């Protein structure tokens, strides 16, 4: 039952937002009593903490797998973005903004875990890109990881990028291209242009 609650809560939180979804709504959606939920989670904060960790673990495993596929570093970043976007499905509720505002302790813990993951996967991506001549050879990998991580968080700021203007998928698409154009070599730029030109509007929605 605990896993079923986690799965349903995660779906509702991403669809409607962490603030909007109440324990009453979760119980009603599952056809169970609140008492059953509280048998597994002492309060909503504990449930939010558990769901964010569960979702992070799922995404992290998928990203780790992508990083083992030996794709060229540009394709690897697009594949990671596609995978992450598939699991963060509803940008209109701004779940990360709500998490930061209403559950700051959980948000801070999640940020630290996200950064550790980026340090591992993205640092290797940059080093692989430099060694293969796809990225410029004068990059500071640690600095690039920090800049990229900061940017990914900044584009989720609803004050700067209101969901009503552009969906997070489109914003992330633009940010990734912006990031890559700043670090690719001439060889990498050719690969990037090929990837961008190969994307139909239908494919771009999934990248």
Phi, psi and omega in degrees: 000324181300316180295323178296319178296316179300314181297315181292318179297318179299314179300316181290319180297318180287332181278318187245345180104152183293326181286319187291320185284120178258168176294328177297315181296316180299315180298316180295319180295329182268348182071033178232173179271158175297330180301323178295319178296315182290346175289339181250334181224127185293330182199177183293323179301319178294322178293317178299316180299316181293319182291320180293322177292320179297315180294319179298316180299319179297311181295318181299319178296319179295319179295316178302319179295316179301322182290348178264358188275358176060038173282161173293152190301330179289312177300323180300315180295322177293323179292320177296316180299317179301315182295315181296317181296330178295332183261345175249079201279332189236099183283343186291336180272353180047061184302323181293321178297316179294322178297315180296322185282318189256342180225064188299326180294316177297319180299315181295319178296320180294320179301317180296319179293320179298318181293321178298321178295317180295321179302322181285300187287312187286329176296317177296323178299315181293315180298320179295320179294321179292314183293333180269358179081008180276328174253158179298147185274000181253022181279150170259100187306316181299318180296317181297319178299316181295318179295316180295315179299316179298318180294318179301321178287324181295322183287351175267003177281112185292340177289326179272322183231078181301134181302334182289341182273305179222137175291157182296331179297314180293319180296317180294323177300313180294320181293318180297318177297316178302314180298313183293321180297337179278344185237349183282154171275183177297323176296316180293324179297322177297316178295318180297316180297321178297319179295315181295320181289334181279349182276118171280162177307325180293319180291324183298330179294338183260354182266000000 
